[in-house]
Amino acid sequence: MGVRGAYSVEKTVFRETRYEAMARNKGICVICGKGGKLSLEHVPPQCAGNDKYVEINTFADWQAAGEKWEAMKGARPQAEGIGYITICEACNRYSGAHYVPSFCKTIDAGIQILRQLPVLEFDGDPELKAVEFEVKAMRPLPFVKEVIAMILAMNGEVDANFRTDNPDLVGFVLDKDARGLPNKYHLYLSLFFGPALRFAPTMAAVIEGRRLVLTAIDYPPFSYVVTIGTPADHLPVGDITSLTQCAYEDQRDVRLALTCGFGHTPFPLDYRSSARVDLDERAGRRSIAVPVKGVNSSGVIVE
Ligand SMILES: [Zn+2]
């Protein structure tokens, strides 16, 4: 198994959710909190290429297969990409009008960067790479608002309290002009190559010796990670939280220095190349301590 080209992903998706929820189309909107008809929100939006057939596996499938992809069983096919039925039509329209167009422009820029990178070479090198580039005429605020909307849509499926436990995230998405997030939230962006796509609702993990509460969506060209509480500033990941301070209308050339991440395991923030995964495996080393316990959306560990 490997990355097949400069920009191609395998169809395996790690998604920790209750699949039966997909059948539901009435409920409480995870953004505005109103009850009613819910509509399918693609996460990420279709402009990221999220409109294709994928097969979904869970972390448990991977463990049951002895941590070997090729041995995984129980893949659940999903014909039209990844989505969540947790947002009402009005909120879907609002983000579609105010956030998605700017988000998609930055996605395009990210895809262009990915296409220029020697992905196979990076995957054969144990060293983590970072790339510096400029996104021309970026509108930072709508971009980060769409990221938070995606995080809400995903977490709302597994945790009905996520919106009430995180009112500041909700308020940030509800009003296009709202700026800034409380200190307990940090938003990280990396370039992401796949091959797996990863969808991780809020969880706790010990990563490089520090316990983090995080939620993440990894879908090329980017990996989006939100930490709640302890930040991930001990890891080589780009903190873009300051972009939440921009005004809605702000448009400027934004210079980003981002880690280049692979998805060879289901763990969020595990960006190791194939070469590094192999080396670590032979040395019996794990950079990610697995005891991933349940956490509620306030970041409290549920023992
Ligand atoms: Zn709504």
Boltz pocket constraint, residues with backbone or C-beta under 6 A from the ligand:
constraints:
  - pocket:
      binder: B
      contacts: [[A, 29], [A, 30], [A, 31], [A, 32], [A, 33], [A, 34], [A, 87], [A, 88], [A, 89], [A, 90], [A, 91], [A, 92]]
      max_distance: 6.0
